[in-house]
Amino acid sequence: MGDEILDVPFPDVPPTDTPEQIATLGDALVLSVLLLSPSAIMVQGEFTLAFYLVEAFEYRGIPCFAATTRRVPSETTILVGGAVEKRSRFEFVRLRRYPRPH
C-alpha cells in the first residue's frame, strides 16, 4: 500500500445492538480491512465497536490511532422557545496512538 491513505467509513451502530451483534459487525470489518494490508489504522466512531476494533487490530500487530482536535467555540444562539444552539469548530491537532494495557 505504501503511503496511500484509504477511508473506510465507520458504520452506523444501532443503540439497540447487543455485544454479540457488535462482535459480528466488528469481525466483518476486521476481515475487510485486513484485505487492504494496512500498516496502521485510525479508529473512531461508536465506542464499543471502536474498542472491539482496536483490540482486534492491535492483537494482530497493527497500530491504531485516534485524531485529536481542539474545540474552538464559535457561536451561541438563543432560539425561539429558549433553546440554545451552540456551534463549535474542531481543529485537528495530531494522531494519538491508543494506549496498550500493561
TITOR-949409 format. One record per residue: z, x, y of N, C-alpha, C in turn. Coordinates in steps of 0.05 Angstrom, whole numbers. Layout:
N
@n_zz:Z; n_xx:X; n_yy:Y; ca_zz:Z; ca_xx:X; ca_yy:Y; c_zz:Z; c_xx:X; c_yy:Y
...
//
This chain:
102
@n_zz:0; n_xx:16; n_yy:-24; ca_zz:0; ca_xx:0; ca_yy:0; c_zz:0; c_xx:17; c_yy:25
@n_zz:11; n_xx:41; n_yy:24; ca_zz:12; ca_xx:58; ca_yy:48; c_zz:31; c_xx:46; c_yy:69
@n_zz:22; n_xx:47; n_yy:94; ca_zz:39; ca_xx:37; ca_yy:116; c_zz:33; c_xx:8; c_yy:124
@n_zz:18; n_xx:-5; n_yy:107; ca_zz:10; ca_xx:-33; ca_yy:113; c_zz:34; c_xx:-51; c_yy:112
@n_zz:36; n_xx:-69; n_yy:132; ca_zz:57; ca_xx:-89; ca_yy:133; c_zz:46; c_xx:-116; c_yy:126
@n_zz:57; n_xx:-129; n_yy:106; ca_zz:48; ca_xx:-155; ca_yy:98; c_zz:70; c_xx:-176; c_yy:104
@n_zz:62; n_xx:-199; n_yy:113; ca_zz:82; ca_xx:-220; ca_yy:119; c_zz:80; c_xx:-240; c_yy:96
@n_zz:102; n_xx:-243; n_yy:82; ca_zz:105; ca_xx:-263; ca_yy:61; c_zz:124; c_xx:-284; c_yy:72
@n_zz:114; n_xx:-308; n_yy:79; ca_zz:131; ca_xx:-328; ca_yy:92; c_zz:155; c_xx:-335; c_yy:75
@n_zz:178; n_xx:-338; n_yy:88; ca_zz:202; ca_xx:-346; ca_yy:74; c_zz:201; c_xx:-376; c_yy:71
@n_zz:205; n_xx:-387; n_yy:47; ca_zz:202; ca_xx:-416; ca_yy:43; c_zz:225; c_xx:-432; c_yy:55
@n_zz:219; n_xx:-457; n_yy:60; ca_zz:240; ca_xx:-476; ca_yy:68; c_zz:256; c_xx:-481; c_yy:43
@n_zz:282; n_xx:-481; n_yy:46; ca_zz:301; ca_xx:-486; ca_yy:24; c_zz:316; c_xx:-512; c_yy:30
@n_zz:311; n_xx:-533; n_yy:14; ca_zz:326; ca_xx:-558; ca_yy:19; c_zz:356; c_xx:-553; c_yy:17
@n_zz:372; n_xx:-565; n_yy:35; ca_zz:401; ca_xx:-562; ca_yy:34; c_zz:413; c_xx:-574; c_yy:9
@n_zz:399; n_xx:-590; n_yy:-5; ca_zz:409; ca_xx:-603; ca_yy:-30; c_zz:405; c_xx:-586; c_yy:-55
@n_zz:390; n_xx:-564; n_yy:-52; ca_zz:384; ca_xx:-547; ca_yy:-76; c_zz:410; c_xx:-536; c_yy:-88
@n_zz:410; n_xx:-534; n_yy:-114; ca_zz:433; ca_xx:-523; ca_yy:-129; c_zz:430; c_xx:-493; c_yy:-131
@n_zz:451; n_xx:-479; n_yy:-138; ca_zz:448; ca_xx:-450; ca_yy:-143; c_zz:427; c_xx:-444; c_yy:-164
@n_zz:424; n_xx:-460; n_yy:-184; ca_zz:403; ca_xx:-456; ca_yy:-204; c_zz:375; c_xx:-458; c_yy:-192
@n_zz:371; n_xx:-477; n_yy:-174; ca_zz:345; ca_xx:-480; ca_yy:-161; c_zz:339; c_xx:-456; c_yy:-143
@n_zz:360; n_xx:-446; n_yy:-130; ca_zz:357; ca_xx:-422; ca_yy:-113; c_zz:348; c_xx:-399; c_yy:-130
@n_zz:361; n_xx:-396; n_yy:-154; ca_zz:354; ca_xx:-374; ca_yy:-172; c_zz:325; c_xx:-377; c_yy:-182
@n_zz:316; n_xx:-401; n_yy:-188; ca_zz:289; ca_xx:-405; ca_yy:-197; c_zz:269; c_xx:-398; c_yy:-175
@n_zz:275; n_xx:-407; n_yy:-151; ca_zz:257; ca_xx:-401; ca_yy:-128; c_zz:258; c_xx:-371; c_yy:-123
@n_zz:281; n_xx:-359; n_yy:-124; ca_zz:284; ca_xx:-330; ca_yy:-120; c_zz:269; c_xx:-314; c_yy:-140
@n_zz:271; n_xx:-322; n_yy:-165; ca_zz:256; ca_xx:-307; ca_yy:-186; c_zz:226; c_xx:-308; c_yy:-182
@n_zz:216; n_xx:-331; n_yy:-174; ca_zz:187; ca_xx:-334; ca_yy:-168; c_zz:179; c_xx:-316; c_yy:-145
@n_zz:195; n_xx:-315; n_yy:-124; ca_zz:189; ca_xx:-299; ca_yy:-101; c_zz:190; c_xx:-269; c_yy:-108
@n_zz:210; n_xx:-261; n_yy:-123; ca_zz:212; ca_xx:-233; ca_yy:-131; c_zz:188; c_xx:-225; c_yy:-147
@n_zz:179; n_xx:-241; n_yy:-166; ca_zz:155; ca_xx:-234; ca_yy:-182; c_zz:130; c_xx:-231; c_yy:-164
@n_zz:127; n_xx:-250; n_yy:-146; ca_zz:102; ca_xx:-249; ca_yy:-129; c_zz:103; c_xx:-225; c_yy:-110
@n_zz:126; n_xx:-218; n_yy:-100; ca_zz:128; ca_xx:-196; ca_yy:-81; c_zz:125; c_xx:-169; c_yy:-97
@n_zz:136; n_xx:-168; n_yy:-121; ca_zz:134; ca_xx:-143; ca_yy:-136; c_zz:105; c_xx:-136; c_yy:-142
@n_zz:88; n_xx:-156; n_yy:-144; ca_zz:59; ca_xx:-151; ca_yy:-149; c_zz:46; c_xx:-136; c_yy:-125
@n_zz:59; n_xx:-137; n_yy:-102; ca_zz:49; ca_xx:-123; ca_yy:-78; c_zz:58; c_xx:-94; c_yy:-77
@n_zz:75; n_xx:-86; n_yy:-96; ca_zz:86; ca_xx:-59; ca_yy:-97; c_zz:98; c_xx:-49; c_yy:-71
@n_zz:117; n_xx:-64; n_yy:-60; ca_zz:129; ca_xx:-56; ca_yy:-34; c_zz:146; c_xx:-32; c_yy:-36
@n_zz:147; n_xx:-16; n_yy:-14; ca_zz:165; ca_xx:7; ca_yy:-12; c_zz:191; c_xx:-1; c_yy:1
@n_zz:191; n_xx:-23; n_yy:16; ca_zz:214; ca_xx:-35; ca_yy:29; c_zz:208; c_xx:-64; c_yy:36
@n_zz:229; n_xx:-79; n_yy:41; ca_zz:226; ca_xx:-108; ca_yy:47; c_zz:245; c_xx:-116; c_yy:69
@n_zz:234; n_xx:-133; n_yy:87; ca_zz:252; ca_xx:-146; ca_yy:107; c_zz:258; c_xx:-174; c_yy:96
@n_zz:283; n_xx:-180; n_yy:93; ca_zz:291; ca_xx:-206; ca_yy:82; c_zz:308; c_xx:-220; c_yy:103
@n_zz:298; n_xx:-243; n_yy:111; ca_zz:312; ca_xx:-261; ca_yy:130; c_zz:305; c_xx:-289; c_yy:124
@n_zz:324; n_xx:-307; n_yy:125; ca_zz:319; ca_xx:-335; ca_yy:120; c_zz:345; c_xx:-348; c_yy:111
@n_zz:342; n_xx:-370; n_yy:96; ca_zz:365; ca_xx:-385; ca_yy:86; c_zz:384; c_xx:-366; c_yy:72
@n_zz:409; n_xx:-368; n_yy:78; ca_zz:428; ca_xx:-347; ca_yy:69; c_zz:430; c_xx:-343; c_yy:39
@n_zz:432; n_xx:-364; n_yy:24; ca_zz:437; ca_xx:-360; ca_yy:-5; c_zz:412; c_xx:-348; c_yy:-19
@n_zz:388; n_xx:-357; n_yy:-10; ca_zz:364; ca_xx:-345; ca_yy:-21; c_zz:360; c_xx:-316; c_yy:-12
@n_zz:366; n_xx:-311; n_yy:13; ca_zz:364; ca_xx:-283; ca_yy:23; c_zz:383; c_xx:-265; c_yy:7
@n_zz:407; n_xx:-274; n_yy:2; ca_zz:427; ca_xx:-258; ca_yy:-13; c_zz:416; c_xx:-253; c_yy:-41
@n_zz:405; n_xx:-274; n_yy:-54; ca_zz:393; ca_xx:-271; ca_yy:-81; c_zz:371; c_xx:-250; c_yy:-81
@n_zz:353; n_xx:-252; n_yy:-61; ca_zz:330; ca_xx:-233; ca_yy:-59; c_zz:339; c_xx:-205; c_yy:-54
@n_zz:358; n_xx:-201; n_yy:-36; ca_zz:368; ca_xx:-174; ca_yy:-30; c_zz:380; c_xx:-162; c_yy:-56
@n_zz:396; n_xx:-177; n_yy:-70; ca_zz:408; ca_xx:-167; ca_yy:-95; c_zz:386; c_xx:-159; c_yy:-115
@n_zz:366; n_xx:-176; n_yy:-118; ca_zz:345; ca_xx:-172; ca_yy:-138; c_zz:328; c_xx:-147; c_yy:-130
@n_zz:320; n_xx:-144; n_yy:-105; ca_zz:303; ca_xx:-122; ca_yy:-97; c_zz:319; c_xx:-96; c_yy:-97
@n_zz:343; n_xx:-96; n_yy:-87; ca_zz:359; ca_xx:-71; ca_yy:-86; c_zz:365; c_xx:-62; c_yy:-115
@n_zz:370; n_xx:-81; n_yy:-133; ca_zz:374; ca_xx:-73; ca_yy:-161; c_zz:350; c_xx:-58; c_yy:-172
@n_zz:326; n_xx:-66; n_yy:-162; ca_zz:301; ca_xx:-53; ca_yy:-171; c_zz:294; c_xx:-28; c_yy:-155
@n_zz:313; n_xx:-20; n_yy:-137; ca_zz:309; ca_xx:4; ca_yy:-121; c_zz:291; c_xx:1; c_yy:-97
@n_zz:287; n_xx:-24; n_yy:-88; ca_zz:271; ca_xx:-29; ca_yy:-64; c_zz:290; c_xx:-36; c_yy:-41
@n_zz:291; n_xx:-18; n_yy:-21; ca_zz:309; ca_xx:-23; ca_yy:2; c_zz:302; c_xx:-48; c_yy:17
@n_zz:323; n_xx:-62; n_yy:26; ca_zz:319; ca_xx:-87; ca_yy:41; c_zz:331; c_xx:-84; c_yy:69
@n_zz:317; n_xx:-96; n_yy:88; ca_zz:325; ca_xx:-94; ca_yy:116; c_zz:325; c_xx:-121; c_yy:130
@n_zz:340; n_xx:-123; n_yy:151; ca_zz:340; ca_xx:-147; ca_yy:169; c_zz:334; c_xx:-137; c_yy:197
@n_zz:321; n_xx:-154; n_yy:212; ca_zz:315; ca_xx:-147; ca_yy:240; c_zz:340; c_xx:-154; c_yy:256
@n_zz:348; n_xx:-136; n_yy:275; ca_zz:369; ca_xx:-142; ca_yy:293; c_zz:357; c_xx:-149; c_yy:320
@n_zz:370; n_xx:-167; n_yy:334; ca_zz:360; ca_xx:-176; ca_yy:360; c_zz:383; c_xx:-177; c_yy:380
@n_zz:375; n_xx:-177; n_yy:405; ca_zz:394; ca_xx:-181; ca_yy:428; c_zz:387; c_xx:-208; c_yy:440
@n_zz:407; n_xx:-226; n_yy:442; ca_zz:403; ca_xx:-252; ca_yy:454; c_zz:405; c_xx:-250; c_yy:484
@n_zz:385; n_xx:-259; n_yy:498; ca_zz:384; ca_xx:-259; ca_yy:527; c_zz:383; c_xx:-288; c_yy:536
@n_zz:405; n_xx:-299; n_yy:546; ca_zz:405; ca_xx:-327; ca_yy:556; c_zz:385; c_xx:-329; c_yy:579
@n_zz:370; n_xx:-351; n_yy:578; ca_zz:350; ca_xx:-353; ca_yy:600; c_zz:352; c_xx:-379; c_yy:615
@n_zz:362; n_xx:-401; n_yy:603; ca_zz:361; ca_xx:-426; ca_yy:617; c_zz:380; c_xx:-446; c_yy:604
@n_zz:396; n_xx:-460; n_yy:621; ca_zz:412; ca_xx:-482; ca_yy:612; c_zz:405; c_xx:-506; c_yy:629
@n_zz:400; n_xx:-529; n_yy:615; ca_zz:391; ca_xx:-553; ca_yy:628; c_zz:409; c_xx:-576; c_yy:619
@n_zz:419; n_xx:-592; n_yy:639; ca_zz:434; ca_xx:-616; ca_yy:632; c_zz:413; c_xx:-639; c_yy:630
@n_zz:412; n_xx:-651; n_yy:606; ca_zz:393; ca_xx:-672; ca_yy:601; c_zz:404; c_xx:-699; c_yy:608
@n_zz:387; n_xx:-719; n_yy:608; ca_zz:396; ca_xx:-747; ca_yy:613; c_zz:416; c_xx:-754; c_yy:591
@n_zz:438; n_xx:-766; n_yy:599; ca_zz:458; ca_xx:-774; ca_yy:579; c_zz:479; c_xx:-752; c_yy:576
@n_zz:476; n_xx:-729; n_yy:589; ca_zz:496; ca_xx:-709; ca_yy:589; c_zz:493; c_xx:-687; c_yy:568
@n_zz:472; n_xx:-690; n_yy:551; ca_zz:467; ca_xx:-669; ca_yy:531; c_zz:459; c_xx:-643; c_yy:545
@n_zz:466; n_xx:-621; n_yy:533; ca_zz:459; ca_xx:-595; ca_yy:544; c_zz:439; c_xx:-581; c_yy:527
@n_zz:417; n_xx:-571; n_yy:540; ca_zz:397; ca_xx:-555; ca_yy:526; c_zz:399; c_xx:-527; c_yy:536
@n_zz:403; n_xx:-508; n_yy:517; ca_zz:406; ca_xx:-480; ca_yy:524; c_zz:383; c_xx:-465; c_yy:511
@n_zz:369; n_xx:-449; n_yy:526; ca_zz:347; ca_xx:-433; ca_yy:516; c_zz:355; c_xx:-404; c_yy:518
@n_zz:347; n_xx:-389; n_yy:497; ca_zz:352; ca_xx:-360; ca_yy:497; c_zz:327; c_xx:-346; c_yy:488
@n_zz:325; n_xx:-321; n_yy:496; ca_zz:303; ca_xx:-304; ca_yy:487; c_zz:316; c_xx:-283; c_yy:469
@n_zz:303; n_xx:-276; n_yy:447; ca_zz:314; ca_xx:-256; ca_yy:429; c_zz:296; c_xx:-232; c_yy:430
@n_zz:307; n_xx:-209; n_yy:436; ca_zz:292; ca_xx:-184; ca_yy:438; c_zz:298; c_xx:-167; c_yy:413
@n_zz:277; n_xx:-158; n_yy:400; ca_zz:280; ca_xx:-141; ca_yy:376; c_zz:293; c_xx:-115; c_yy:384
@n_zz:312; n_xx:-106; n_yy:368; ca_zz:326; ca_xx:-80; ca_yy:373; c_zz:319; c_xx:-60; c_yy:352
@n_zz:323; n_xx:-67; n_yy:327; ca_zz:318; ca_xx:-48; ca_yy:305; c_zz:319; c_xx:-62; c_yy:278
@n_zz:311; n_xx:-48; n_yy:257; ca_zz:315; ca_xx:-58; ca_yy:230; c_zz:341; c_xx:-45; c_yy:220
@n_zz:357; n_xx:-62; n_yy:206; ca_zz:382; ca_xx:-52; ca_yy:195; c_zz:382; c_xx:-57; c_yy:165
@n_zz:387; n_xx:-36; n_yy:149; ca_zz:388; ca_xx:-39; ca_yy:120; c_zz:412; c_xx:-55; c_yy:112
@n_zz:408; n_xx:-72; n_yy:93; ca_zz:430; ca_xx:-87; ca_yy:82; c_zz:450; c_xx:-68; c_yy:69
@n_zz:476; n_xx:-71; n_yy:74; ca_zz:495; ca_xx:-53; ca_yy:62; c_zz:497; c_xx:-57; c_yy:31
@n_zz:502; n_xx:-36; n_yy:17; ca_zz:505; ca_xx:-37; ca_yy:-11; c_zz:534; c_xx:-35; c_yy:-18
@n_zz:543; n_xx:-52; n_yy:-38; ca_zz:571; ca_xx:-51; ca_yy:-45; c_zz:579; c_xx:-23; c_yy:-56
@n_zz:604; n_xx:-16; n_yy:-54; ca_zz:614; ca_xx:10; ca_yy:-63; c_zz:619; c_xx:9; c_yy:-93
//
